[in-house]
């Protein structure tokens, strides 16, 4: 059973990821599946270039 | 809604449809994202129909002409300024 836990980071965009990493072999690259839990507003997402808050990283 | 508002809203909706589709490729069972995707597609289709009835063809190869002259060749052409618009910082409201 895949347990998805969500953690809220500083700007309140939650970054859900799997509780455990199934793959435990040596030197095996693994990208945990991440489910989206919040969305930008339609017009805001076009201006920001993504509808997923966790992907929005303006260069400061 | 006037022409510019419809065009801006279509730009927003098409962008959303692509972004959600990319997400759904890898998360096909995320029902919340599917519902959002469906509402975006429905609204965009409705707006496209409204635009084509009110103003003219949006596509050269899939817009009904509804007239006895081929409207696609009328001004403005897609690359002309009057056929385009700005998406400003606070969004395209």
Backbone of each chain as nested JSON, in Angstrom:
{
  "chains": [
    {"id": "A", "residues": [
      {"number": 1, "name": "UNK", "atoms": {"N": [0.881, -1.162, 0.0], "CA": [0.0, 0.0, 0.0], "C": [0.923, 1.218, 0.0]}},
      {"number": 2, "name": "UNK", "atoms": {"N": [0.737, 2.126, -0.966], "CA": [1.633, 3.267, -1.065], "C": [1.097, 4.348, -0.13]}},
      {"number": 3, "name": "UNK", "atoms": {"N": [1.88, 4.677, 0.858], "CA": [1.404, 5.697, 1.817], "C": [1.898, 7.041, 1.327]}},
      {"number": 4, "name": "UNK", "atoms": {"N": [0.993, 7.978, 1.046], "CA": [1.431, 9.296, 0.566], "C": [1.357, 10.261, 1.744]}},
      {"number": 5, "name": "UNK", "atoms": {"N": [2.482, 10.849, 2.091], "CA": [2.32, 11.849, 3.164], "C": [2.577, 13.221, 2.575]}},
      {"number": 6, "name": "UNK", "atoms": {"N": [1.983, 14.232, 3.134], "CA": [2.184, 15.568, 2.552], "C": [2.837, 16.442, 3.625]}},
      {"number": 7, "name": "UNK", "atoms": {"N": [3.813, 17.17, 3.177], "CA": [4.483, 18.072, 4.128], "C": [4.319, 19.493, 3.598]}},
      {"number": 8, "name": "UNK", "atoms": {"N": [3.951, 20.434, 4.445], "CA": [3.794, 21.816, 3.958], "C": [5.134, 22.517, 4.129]}},
      {"number": 9, "name": "UNK", "atoms": {"N": [5.719, 22.997, 3.051], "CA": [6.984, 23.729, 3.284], "C": [6.681, 25.215, 3.443]}},
      {"number": 10, "name": "UNK", "atoms": {"N": [7.68, 26.045, 3.442], "CA": [7.495, 27.419, 3.93], "C": [6.394, 28.165, 3.183]}},
      {"number": 11, "name": "UNK", "atoms": {"N": [6.342, 28.083, 1.831], "CA": [5.32, 28.96, 1.242], "C": [4.015, 28.19, 1.016]}},
      {"number": 12, "name": "UNK", "atoms": {"N": [3.755, 27.243, 1.969], "CA": [2.451, 26.59, 1.998], "C": [2.144, 25.784, 0.743]}},
      {"number": 13, "name": "UNK", "atoms": {"N": [3.187, 25.491, -0.101], "CA": [2.822, 24.589, -1.204], "C": [3.202, 23.189, -0.723]}},
      {"number": 14, "name": "UNK", "atoms": {"N": [2.251, 22.302, -0.714], "CA": [2.558, 21.01, -0.099], "C": [3.321, 20.159, -1.108]}},
      {"number": 15, "name": "UNK", "atoms": {"N": [4.311, 19.412, -0.643], "CA": [5.125, 18.559, -1.518], "C": [4.869, 17.122, -1.083]}},
      {"number": 16, "name": "UNK", "atoms": {"N": [3.828, 16.496, -1.646], "CA": [3.523, 15.134, -1.199], "C": [4.546, 14.161, -1.793]}},
      {"number": 17, "name": "UNK", "atoms": {"N": [4.997, 13.216, -1.021], "CA": [5.855, 12.187, -1.624], "C": [5.649, 10.888, -0.87]}},
      {"number": 18, "name": "UNK", "atoms": {"N": [6.141, 9.788, -1.472], "CA": [5.854, 8.475, -0.898], "C": [6.531, 8.361, 0.462]}},
      {"number": 19, "name": "UNK", "atoms": {"N": [5.878, 7.614, 1.369], "CA": [6.439, 7.427, 2.712], "C": [7.76, 6.665, 2.619]}},
      {"number": 20, "name": "UNK", "atoms": {"N": [7.782, 5.616, 1.841], "CA": [9.016, 4.82, 1.779], "C": [9.441, 4.701, 0.325]}},
      {"number": 21, "name": "UNK", "atoms": {"N": [10.729, 4.523, 0.129], "CA": [11.238, 4.336, -1.233], "C": [11.34, 2.83, -1.449]}},
      {"number": 22, "name": "UNK", "atoms": {"N": [10.548, 2.305, -2.389], "CA": [10.503, 0.851, -2.575], "C": [11.874, 0.317, -3.002]}},
      {"number": 23, "name": "UNK", "atoms": {"N": [12.53, 1.09, -3.895], "CA": [13.725, 0.536, -4.541], "C": [14.901, 0.684, -3.564]}},
      {"number": 24, "name": "UNK", "atoms": {"N": [15.546, -0.435, -3.158], "CA": [16.643, -0.272, -2.192], "C": [17.939, -0.842, -2.73]}},
      {"number": 25, "name": "UNK", "atoms": {"N": [18.079, -0.927, -4.056], "CA": [19.326, -1.496, -4.565], "C": [20.409, -0.434, -4.556]}},
      {"number": 26, "name": "UNK", "atoms": {"N": [21.656, -0.879, -4.538], "CA": [22.778, 0.051, -4.519], "C": [22.801, 0.832, -5.832]}},
      {"number": 27, "name": "UNK", "atoms": {"N": [23.164, 2.11, -5.734], "CA": [23.389, 2.942, -6.93], "C": [22.226, 2.889, -7.899]}},
      {"number": 28, "name": "UNK", "atoms": {"N": [21.009, 2.895, -7.354], "CA": [19.827, 2.868, -8.229], "C": [19.138, 4.213, -8.114]}},
      {"number": 29, "name": "UNK", "atoms": {"N": [19.024, 4.963, -9.217], "CA": [18.375, 6.277, -9.154], "C": [16.874, 6.095, -9.093]}},
      {"number": 30, "name": "UNK", "atoms": {"N": [16.218, 6.899, -8.246], "CA": [14.77, 6.68, -8.09], "C": [14.097, 8.036, -7.872]}},
      {"number": 31, "name": "UNK", "atoms": {"N": [13.001, 8.284, -8.634], "CA": [12.267, 9.54, -8.442], "C": [10.933, 9.195, -7.785]}},
      {"number": 32, "name": "UNK", "atoms": {"N": [10.722, 9.577, -6.522], "CA": [9.457, 9.222, -5.882], "C": [8.287, 9.92, -6.568]}},
      {"number": 33, "name": "UNK", "atoms": {"N": [7.174, 9.201, -6.653], "CA": [6.019, 9.801, -7.321], "C": [5.464, 10.904, -6.43]}},
      {"number": 34, "name": "UNK", "atoms": {"N": [5.127, 12.039, -7.043], "CA": [4.615, 13.153, -6.24], "C": [3.227, 13.505, -6.763]}},
      {"number": 35, "name": "UNK", "atoms": {"N": [2.269, 13.53, -5.885], "CA": [0.899, 13.862, -6.306], "C": [0.68, 15.35, -6.043]}},
      {"number": 36, "name": "UNK", "atoms": {"N": [0.0, 16.025, -6.947], "CA": [-0.205, 17.466, -6.773], "C": [-1.345, 17.678, -5.771]}},
      {"number": 37, "name": "UNK", "atoms": {"N": [-1.229, 18.698, -4.921], "CA": [-2.346, 18.897, -3.979], "C": [-2.882, 20.325, -4.032]}},
      {"number": 38, "name": "UNK", "atoms": {"N": [-2.23, 21.216, -4.747], "CA": [-2.862, 22.543, -4.87], "C": [-2.532, 23.099, -6.247]}},
      {"number": 39, "name": "UNK", "atoms": {"N": [-3.338, 24.04, -6.712], "CA": [-3.184, 24.572, -8.068], "C": [-3.164, 26.088, -8.008]}},
      {"number": 40, "name": "UNK", "atoms": {"N": [-2.476, 26.703, -8.987], "CA": [-2.561, 28.166, -9.132], "C": [-3.883, 28.524, -9.796]}},
      {"number": 41, "name": "UNK", "atoms": {"N": [-4.291, 29.767, -9.674], "CA": [-5.466, 30.261, -10.397], "C": [-5.154, 30.273, -11.894]}},
      {"number": 42, "name": "UNK", "atoms": {"N": [-6.181, 30.138, -12.782], "CA": [-5.923, 30.078, -14.222], "C": [-5.035, 31.203, -14.75]}},
      {"number": 43, "name": "UNK", "atoms": {"N": [-5.451, 32.461, -14.521], "CA": [-4.646, 33.546, -15.12], "C": [-3.275, 33.602, -14.452]}},
      {"number": 44, "name": "UNK", "atoms": {"N": [-3.251, 33.347, -13.138], "CA": [-1.978, 33.375, -12.415], "C": [-1.031, 32.317, -12.999]}},
      {"number": 45, "name": "UNK", "atoms": {"N": [-1.568, 31.168, -13.372], "CA": [-0.648, 30.103, -13.832], "C": [-0.041, 30.456, -15.189]}},
      {"number": 46, "name": "UNK", "atoms": {"N": [-0.808, 31.194, -16.034], "CA": [-0.215, 31.562, -17.322], "C": [0.916, 32.568, -17.089]}},
      {"number": 47, "name": "UNK", "atoms": {"N": [0.693, 33.5, -16.16], "CA": [1.721, 34.509, -15.897], "C": [2.937, 33.838, -15.258]}},
      {"number": 48, "name": "UNK", "atoms": {"N": [2.696, 32.865, -14.359], "CA": [3.821, 32.238, -13.652], "C": [4.431, 31.096, -14.456]}},
      {"number": 49, "name": "UNK", "atoms": {"N": [3.742, 30.652, -15.497], "CA": [4.351, 29.648, -16.356], "C": [4.128, 28.21, -15.913]}},
      {"number": 50, "name": "UNK", "atoms": {"N": [3.333, 28.035, -14.824], "CA": [2.998, 26.657, -14.437], "C": [1.736, 26.694, -13.588]}},
      {"number": 51, "name": "UNK", "atoms": {"N": [1.008, 25.604, -13.575], "CA": [-0.205, 25.571, -12.764], "C": [0.105, 24.89, -11.429]}},
      {"number": 52, "name": "UNK", "atoms": {"N": [1.358, 24.395, -11.299], "CA": [1.715, 23.666, -10.078], "C": [2.613, 24.533, -9.185]}},
      {"number": 53, "name": "UNK", "atoms": {"N": [2.116, 24.938, -7.992], "CA": [2.9, 25.82, -7.124], "C": [4.285, 25.258, -6.815]}},
      {"number": 54, "name": "UNK", "atoms": {"N": [4.38, 23.949, -6.638], "CA": [5.693, 23.421, -6.224], "C": [6.704, 23.523, -7.362]}},
      {"number": 55, "name": "UNK", "atoms": {"N": [6.276, 23.805, -8.586], "CA": [7.234, 23.929, -9.689], "C": [7.618, 25.374, -9.943]}},
      {"number": 56, "name": "UNK", "atoms": {"N": [6.958, 26.298, -9.24], "CA": [7.206, 27.727, -9.516], "C": [8.421, 28.175, -8.704]}},
      {"number": 57, "name": "UNK", "atoms": {"N": [9.538, 28.407, -9.378], "CA": [10.772, 28.834, -8.688], "C": [11.369, 30.017, -9.428]}},
      {"number": 58, "name": "UNK", "atoms": {"N": [10.834, 31.222, -9.216], "CA": [11.415, 32.366, -9.932], "C": [12.857, 32.583, -9.494]}},
      {"number": 59, "name": "UNK", "atoms": {"N": [13.679, 33.019, -10.438], "CA": [15.103, 33.214, -10.121], "C": [15.239, 34.52, -9.355]}},
      {"number": 60, "name": "UNK", "atoms": {"N": [15.657, 34.427, -8.083], "CA": [15.709, 35.691, -7.312], "C": [17.153, 36.17, -7.218]}}
    ]},
    {"id": "B", "residues": [
      {"number": 1, "name": "UNK", "atoms": {"N": [-18.501, 39.301, -23.662], "CA": [-17.021, 39.322, -23.732], "C": [-16.607, 39.8, -25.123]}},
      {"number": 2, "name": "UNK", "atoms": {"N": [-15.623, 40.681, -25.171], "CA": [-15.197, 41.135, -26.495], "C": [-14.083, 40.218, -27.015]}},
      {"number": 3, "name": "UNK", "atoms": {"N": [-13.636, 40.531, -28.214], "CA": [-12.666, 39.639, -28.87], "C": [-11.42, 39.454, -28.017]}},
      {"number": 4, "name": "UNK", "atoms": {"N": [-10.875, 40.564, -27.493], "CA": [-9.599, 40.452, -26.771], "C": [-9.766, 39.609, -25.512]}},
      {"number": 5, "name": "UNK", "atoms": {"N": [-10.883, 39.789, -24.809], "CA": [-11.089, 39.006, -23.577], "C": [-11.182, 37.515, -23.897]}},
      {"number": 6, "name": "UNK", "atoms": {"N": [-11.864, 37.201, -24.995], "CA": [-11.997, 35.779, -25.344], "C": [-10.628, 35.218, -25.706]}},
      {"number": 7, "name": "UNK", "atoms": {"N": [-9.867, 35.989, -26.49], "CA": [-8.541, 35.492, -26.903], "C": [-7.654, 35.262, -25.685]}},
      {"number": 8, "name": "UNK", "atoms": {"N": [-7.706, 36.206, -24.742], "CA": [-6.852, 36.058, -23.545], "C": [-7.294, 34.836, -22.741]}},
      {"number": 9, "name": "UNK", "atoms": {"N": [-8.601, 34.696, -22.568], "CA": [-9.105, 33.56, -21.78], "C": [-8.736, 32.243, -22.466]}},
      {"number": 10, "name": "UNK", "atoms": {"N": [-8.815, 32.217, -23.803], "CA": [-8.437, 30.991, -24.522], "C": [-6.96, 30.696, -24.326]}},
      {"number": 11, "name": "UNK", "atoms": {"N": [-6.128, 31.727, -24.306], "CA": [-4.688, 31.504, -24.098], "C": [-4.474, 30.87, -22.723]}},
      {"number": 12, "name": "UNK", "atoms": {"N": [-5.187, 31.393, -21.722], "CA": [-5.049, 30.856, -20.364], "C": [-5.516, 29.404, -20.32]}},
      {"number": 13, "name": "UNK", "atoms": {"N": [-6.684, 29.151, -20.903], "CA": [-7.261, 27.802, -20.823], "C": [-6.416, 26.79, -21.588]}},
      {"number": 14, "name": "UNK", "atoms": {"N": [-5.925, 27.183, -22.766], "CA": [-5.104, 26.236, -23.531], "C": [-3.82, 25.922, -22.776]}},
      {"number": 15, "name": "UNK", "atoms": {"N": [-3.261, 26.94, -22.121], "CA": [-2.049, 26.704, -21.34], "C": [-2.345, 25.703, -20.22]}},
      {"number": 16, "name": "UNK", "atoms": {"N": [-3.483, 25.912, -19.531], "CA": [-3.854, 24.997, -18.444], "C": [-4.05, 23.585, -18.972]}},
      {"number": 17, "name": "UNK", "atoms": {"N": [-4.718, 23.482, -20.122], "CA": [-5.006, 22.145, -20.667], "C": [-3.697, 21.401, -20.925]}},
      {"number": 18, "name": "UNK", "atoms": {"N": [-2.709, 22.091, -21.47], "CA": [-1.434, 21.422, -21.764], "C": [-0.749, 21.015, -20.463]}},
      {"number": 19, "name": "UNK", "atoms": {"N": [-0.72, 21.941, -19.478], "CA": [-0.02, 21.636, -18.232], "C": [-0.684, 20.465, -17.508]}},
      {"number": 20, "name": "UNK", "atoms": {"N": [-2.002, 20.465, -17.476], "CA": [-2.714, 19.375, -16.795], "C": [-2.543, 18.068, -17.551]}},
      {"number": 21, "name": "UNK", "atoms": {"N": [-2.507, 18.153, -18.88], "CA": [-2.334, 16.922, -19.661], "C": [-0.975, 16.303, -19.367]}},
      {"number": 22, "name": "UNK", "atoms": {"N": [0.056, 17.146, -19.258], "CA": [1.392, 16.61, -18.953], "C": [1.384, 15.92, -17.594]}},
      {"number": 23, "name": "UNK", "atoms": {"N": [0.655, 16.517, -16.629], "CA": [0.572, 15.888, -15.316], "C": [-0.21, 14.577, -15.39]}},
      {"number": 24, "name": "UNK", "atoms": {"N": [-1.292, 14.591, -16.149], "CA": [-2.144, 13.398, -16.221], "C": [-1.459, 12.246, -16.954]}},
      {"number": 25, "name": "UNK", "atoms": {"N": [-0.5, 12.574, -17.81], "CA": [0.259, 11.497, -18.467], "C": [0.875, 10.567, -17.419]}},
      {"number": 26, "name": "UNK", "atoms": {"N": [1.358, 11.177, -16.325], "CA": [2.049, 10.351, -15.324], "C": [1.171, 10.066, -14.119]}},
      {"number": 27, "name": "UNK", "atoms": {"N": [0.014, 10.716, -14.047], "CA": [-0.892, 10.463, -12.92], "C": [-2.303, 10.228, -13.451]}},
      {"number": 28, "name": "UNK", "atoms": {"N": [-2.49, 9.167, -14.236], "CA": [-3.786, 9.006, -14.902], "C": [-4.956, 8.763, -13.964]}},
      {"number": 29, "name": "UNK", "atoms": {"N": [-4.675, 8.456, -12.698], "CA": [-5.824, 8.167, -11.828], "C": [-6.075, 9.297, -10.822]}},
      {"number": 30, "name": "UNK", "atoms": {"N": [-5.503, 10.47, -11.111], "CA": [-5.728, 11.601, -10.198], "C": [-7.055, 12.247, -10.584]}},
      {"number": 31, "name": "UNK", "atoms": {"N": [-8.136, 11.853, -9.941], "CA": [-9.472, 12.287, -10.387], "C": [-9.647, 13.796, -10.258]}},
      {"number": 32, "name": "UNK", "atoms": {"N": [-9.007, 14.376, -9.25], "CA": [-9.168, 15.829, -9.084], "C": [-8.594, 16.549, -10.3]}},
      {"number": 33, "name": "UNK", "atoms": {"N": [-7.436, 16.1, -10.751], "CA": [-6.808, 16.737, -11.912], "C": [-7.643, 16.474, -13.166]}},
      {"number": 34, "name": "UNK", "atoms": {"N": [-8.259, 15.293, -13.232], "CA": [-9.088, 14.985, -14.409], "C": [-10.283, 15.917, -14.449]}},
      {"number": 35, "name": "UNK", "atoms": {"N": [-10.912, 16.143, -13.299], "CA": [-12.07, 17.051, -13.28], "C": [-11.65, 18.448, -13.714]}},
      {"number": 36, "name": "UNK", "atoms": {"N": [-10.507, 18.883, -13.22], "CA": [-10.037, 20.23, -13.576], "C": [-9.777, 20.298, -15.079]}},
      {"number": 37, "name": "UNK", "atoms": {"N": [-9.147, 19.251, -15.605], "CA": [-8.843, 19.188, -17.038], "C": [-10.131, 19.244, -17.847]}},
      {"number": 38, "name": "UNK", "atoms": {"N": [-11.142, 18.48, -17.441], "CA": [-12.409, 18.462, -18.186], "C": [-13.073, 19.82, -18.18]}},
      {"number": 39, "name": "UNK", "atoms": {"N": [-13.05, 20.493, -17.018], "CA": [-13.742, 21.797, -16.981], "C": [-13.007, 22.795, -17.878]}},
      {"number": 40, "name": "UNK", "atoms": {"N": [-11.679, 22.697, -17.906], "CA": [-10.903, 23.61, -18.763], "C": [-11.242, 23.364, -20.224]}},
      {"number": 41, "name": "UNK", "atoms": {"N": [-11.286, 22.092, -20.618], "CA": [-11.553, 21.77, -22.023], "C": [-12.946, 22.225, -22.423]}},
      {"number": 42, "name": "UNK", "atoms": {"N": [-13.919, 21.991, -21.525], "CA": [-15.311, 22.365, -21.875], "C": [-15.411, 23.864, -22.059]}},
      {"number": 43, "name": "UNK", "atoms": {"N": [-14.811, 24.613, -21.116], "CA": [-14.911, 26.079, -21.221], "C": [-14.206, 26.567, -22.482]}},
      {"number": 44, "name": "UNK", "atoms": {"N": [-13.067, 25.99, -22.796], "CA": [-12.313, 26.441, -23.971], "C": [-13.116, 26.156, -25.243]}},
      {"number": 45, "name": "UNK", "atoms": {"N": [-13.722, 24.974, -25.311], "CA": [-14.51, 24.652, -26.511], "C": [-15.671, 25.617, -26.662]}},
      {"number": 46, "name": "UNK", "atoms": {"N": [-16.326, 25.913, -25.529], "CA": [-17.473, 26.823, -25.585], "C": [-17.028, 28.201, -26.071]}},
      {"number": 47, "name": "UNK", "atoms": {"N": [-15.882, 28.661, -25.562], "CA": [-15.377, 29.98, -25.961], "C": [-14.987, 29.995, -27.428]}},
      {"number": 48, "name": "UNK", "atoms": {"N": [-14.405, 28.863, -27.889], "CA": [-14.009, 28.845, -29.305], "C": [-15.229, 28.986, -30.194]}},
      {"number": 49, "name": "UNK", "atoms": {"N": [-16.306, 28.262, -29.827], "CA": [-17.53, 28.339, -30.643], "C": [-18.058, 29.76, -30.639]}},
      {"number": 50, "name": "UNK", "atoms": {"N": [-18.064, 30.366, -29.445], "CA": [-18.601, 31.717, -29.318], "C": [-17.786, 32.664, -30.198]}},
      {"number": 51, "name": "UNK", "atoms": {"N": [-16.444, 32.545, -30.139], "CA": [-15.581, 33.433, -30.913], "C": [-15.875, 33.278, -32.398]}},
      {"number": 52, "name": "UNK", "atoms": {"N": [-15.991, 32.029, -32.838], "CA": [-16.143, 31.815, -34.285], "C": [-17.505, 32.277, -34.767]}},
      {"number": 53, "name": "UNK", "atoms": {"N": [-18.506, 32.203, -33.876], "CA": [-19.808, 32.727, -34.3], "C": [-19.771, 34.245, -34.326]}},
      {"number": 54, "name": "UNK", "atoms": {"N": [-19.132, 34.84, -33.313], "CA": [-19.159, 36.29, -33.182], "C": [-18.195, 36.973, -34.143]}},
      {"number": 55, "name": "UNK", "atoms": {"N": [-16.983, 36.419, -34.255], "CA": [-15.937, 37.209, -34.9], "C": [-15.49, 36.565, -36.204]}},
      {"number": 56, "name": "UNK", "atoms": {"N": [-15.026, 35.33, -36.136], "CA": [-14.549, 34.735, -37.386], "C": [-13.755, 33.483, -37.107]}},
      {"number": 57, "name": "UNK", "atoms": {"N": [-13.111, 32.947, -38.122], "CA": [-12.398, 31.679, -37.965], "C": [-11.182, 31.829, -37.061]}},
      {"number": 58, "name": "UNK", "atoms": {"N": [-10.962, 30.832, -36.22], "CA": [-9.774, 30.816, -35.367], "C": [-8.685, 29.999, -36.031]}},
      {"number": 59, "name": "UNK", "atoms": {"N": [-9.087, 29.003, -36.801], "CA": [-8.1, 28.141, -37.441], "C": [-8.365, 28.12, -38.93]}},
      {"number": 60, "name": "UNK", "atoms": {"N": [-7.301, 28.005, -39.711], "CA": [-7.483, 27.998, -41.168], "C": [-7.984, 26.645, -41.625]}},
      {"number": 61, "name": "UNK", "atoms": {"N": [-7.87, 25.628, -40.784], "CA": [-8.168, 24.28, -41.293], "C": [-9.256, 23.582, -40.492]}},
      {"number": 62, "name": "UNK", "atoms": {"N": [-9.869, 24.31, -39.494], "CA": [-10.956, 23.603, -38.797], "C": [-12.02, 24.571, -38.286]}},
      {"number": 63, "name": "UNK", "atoms": {"N": [-12.105, 25.748, -38.899], "CA": [-13.185, 26.662, -38.508], "C": [-14.209, 26.705, -39.628]}},
      {"number": 64, "name": "UNK", "atoms": {"N": [-15.491, 26.491, -39.246], "CA": [-16.549, 26.57, -40.263], "C": [-16.558, 27.988, -40.82]}},
      {"number": 65, "name": "UNK", "atoms": {"N": [-16.783, 28.123, -42.129], "CA": [-16.63, 29.448, -42.719], "C": [-17.869, 30.329, -42.534]}},
      {"number": 66, "name": "UNK", "atoms": {"N": [-19.034, 29.726, -42.642], "CA": [-20.285, 30.495, -42.42], "C": [-20.269, 31.792, -43.203]}},
      {"number": 67, "name": "UNK", "atoms": {"N": [-20.255, 31.711, -44.483], "CA": [-20.324, 32.91, -45.326], "C": [-19.925, 32.504, -46.72]}},
      {"number": 68, "name": "UNK", "atoms": {"N": [-20.173, 33.375, -47.717], "CA": [-19.869, 32.901, -49.069], "C": [-18.5, 33.384, -49.54]}},
      {"number": 69, "name": "UNK", "atoms": {"N": [-17.79, 34.092, -48.636], "CA": [-16.382, 34.36, -48.992], "C": [-15.523, 33.704, -47.91]}},
      {"number": 70, "name": "UNK", "atoms": {"N": [-14.288, 33.332, -48.288], "CA": [-13.441, 32.597, -47.341], "C": [-12.874, 33.594, -46.343]}},
      {"number": 71, "name": "UNK", "atoms": {"N": [-13.378, 33.588, -45.112], "CA": [-13.059, 34.657, -44.161], "C": [-11.624, 34.566, -43.651]}},
      {"number": 72, "name": "UNK", "atoms": {"N": [-11.014, 33.41, -43.765], "CA": [-9.689, 33.26, -43.167], "C": [-8.704, 34.273, -43.743]}},
      {"number": 73, "name": "UNK", "atoms": {"N": [-8.917, 34.647, -45.008], "CA": [-7.915, 35.512, -45.637], "C": [-8.156, 36.987, -45.335]}},
      {"number": 74, "name": "UNK", "atoms": {"N": [-9.251, 37.262, -44.553], "CA": [-9.464, 38.679, -44.196], "C": [-8.454, 39.101, -43.138]}},
      {"number": 75, "name": "UNK", "atoms": {"N": [-8.299, 40.421, -43.021], "CA": [-7.423, 40.915, -41.932], "C": [-8.106, 40.684, -40.598]}},
      {"number": 76, "name": "UNK", "atoms": {"N": [-7.413, 40.713, -39.422], "CA": [-5.967, 40.707, -39.374], "C": [-5.411, 39.289, -39.543]}},
      {"number": 77, "name": "UNK", "atoms": {"N": [-4.209, 39.188, -40.057], "CA": [-3.531, 37.886, -40.118], "C": [-2.96, 37.573, -38.739]}},
      {"number": 78, "name": "UNK", "atoms": {"N": [-2.774, 36.316, -38.395], "CA": [-2.367, 35.945, -37.043], "C": [-1.112, 36.657, -36.564]}},
      {"number": 79, "name": "UNK", "atoms": {"N": [-0.222, 37.043, -37.476], "CA": [1.026, 37.656, -37.003], "C": [0.902, 39.179, -36.876]}},
      {"number": 80, "name": "UNK", "atoms": {"N": [-0.247, 39.713, -37.281], "CA": [-0.37, 41.173, -37.196], "C": [-0.684, 41.59, -35.772]}},
      {"number": 81, "name": "UNK", "atoms": {"N": [-0.21, 42.767, -35.417], "CA": [-0.407, 43.245, -34.052], "C": [-1.862, 43.194, -33.623]}},
      {"number": 82, "name": "UNK", "atoms": {"N": [-2.748, 43.592, -34.501], "CA": [-4.151, 43.703, -34.08], "C": [-4.741, 42.325, -33.799]}},
      {"number": 83, "name": "UNK", "atoms": {"N": [-4.04, 41.263, -34.18], "CA": [-4.574, 39.931, -33.902], "C": [-3.959, 39.364, -32.629]}},
      {"number": 84, "name": "UNK", "atoms": {"N": [-3.169, 40.196, -31.952], "CA": [-2.485, 39.659, -30.774], "C": [-2.745, 40.551, -29.571]}},
      {"number": 85, "name": "UNK", "atoms": {"N": [-2.23, 40.136, -28.415], "CA": [-2.528, 40.912, -27.209], "C": [-1.413, 40.663, -26.191]}},
      {"number": 86, "name": "UNK", "atoms": {"N": [-1.4, 41.471, -25.164], "CA": [-0.394, 41.345, -24.106], "C": [-0.966, 40.561, -22.931]}},
      {"number": 87, "name": "UNK", "atoms": {"N": [-0.161, 39.671, -22.315], "CA": [-0.558, 39.076, -21.022], "C": [0.238, 39.84, -19.983]}},
      {"number": 88, "name": "UNK", "atoms": {"N": [-0.421, 40.766, -19.285], "CA": [0.385, 41.597, -18.393], "C": [0.569, 40.913, -17.043]}},
      {"number": 89, "name": "UNK", "atoms": {"N": [1.374, 41.512, -16.183], "CA": [1.847, 40.88, -14.958], "C": [0.695, 40.399, -14.097]}},
      {"number": 90, "name": "UNK", "atoms": {"N": [-0.374, 41.242, -13.934], "CA": [-1.388, 40.824, -12.958], "C": [-2.356, 39.837, -13.589]}},
      {"number": 91, "name": "UNK", "atoms": {"N": [-1.923, 39.214, -14.721], "CA": [-2.821, 38.222, -15.3], "C": [-3.61, 38.876, -16.406]}},
      {"number": 92, "name": "UNK", "atoms": {"N": [-4.466, 38.1, -17.048], "CA": [-5.039, 38.653, -18.277], "C": [-6.5, 38.999, -18.054]}},
      {"number": 93, "name": "UNK", "atoms": {"N": [-6.854, 39.469, -16.895], "CA": [-8.271, 39.8, -16.661], "C": [-8.67, 40.984, -17.528]}}
    ]}
  ]
}
